[in-house]
């Protein structure tokens, strides 16, 4: 009877969603980092440049405990020694214990006298929430690209599925892993501004382009997935300025040259200042992280989320 029951359960091939919550205290960072590097060395990478992928993941381990845990607790690694199961999908996100989901209604109150530079204009809770979601998603896409391709040149074609880097101006398509991770962090930096109740005003050209892409994706999401967006916003108060993308462009973005990216060619090409020489105003990718005049610096020790 027991054997028959086991066979019937095997035939049914049930799909199970397992949710595991771990609260972890790192007691020995050196040991954790060494374990992360051992795990990286044992992974079989696939793709156009496995060694670059390995180097990118090793760099993630070196970034800090969260990066090392992202490697060691990867769902595929966790199930490697478990017989009789197949991983259908899964993702892991680690974050500091004191992190939180932003309360955008509290962070961006519908005050008739806004504190931002636009007189009479509000960055509303719903606009802030949707921008935060898009910035976070774009950051995830950038980290996915780095993990998949490392510093391999961006190549167009159906066999290459670039989640984010292929959307950047062509002048950036040969940048290395460090540049790509810094560019990806620009999306997280702006999302953190919103999570802290600040307007996401770019502080450098990289952040300017990051916000431009997030605004584009937010408008597209609102048009393509209205029911999903409505469900996401149900707990947030509505306001006439909700999803005012024109106001966002006017009051949050400042460097018009970067906004010409989409108009420079039919294939979305050359990027800001492609016809200029280095040092002519910071348009080359190597200068995209130079702060705008008057902008506050970011914390140099903030690290990377992934």
KAJO-V802620 format. One record per helix or strand of 2 or more residues. SS is the DSSP state (A for helix, B for strand). FROM is the first residue (numbers start at 1). LEN is the number of residues. If there is no record, write none. Layout:
BEGIN
[[SS:FROM:LEN] [SS:FROM:LEN]]
END
This chain:
BEGIN
[[A:2:11] [A:29:13] [A:50:14] [A:65:8] [A:75:4] [A:104:4] [A:125:25] [A:165:3] [A:170:3] [A:177:19] [A:205:20] [A:226:7] [A:245:8] [A:256:8] [A:285:3]]
END
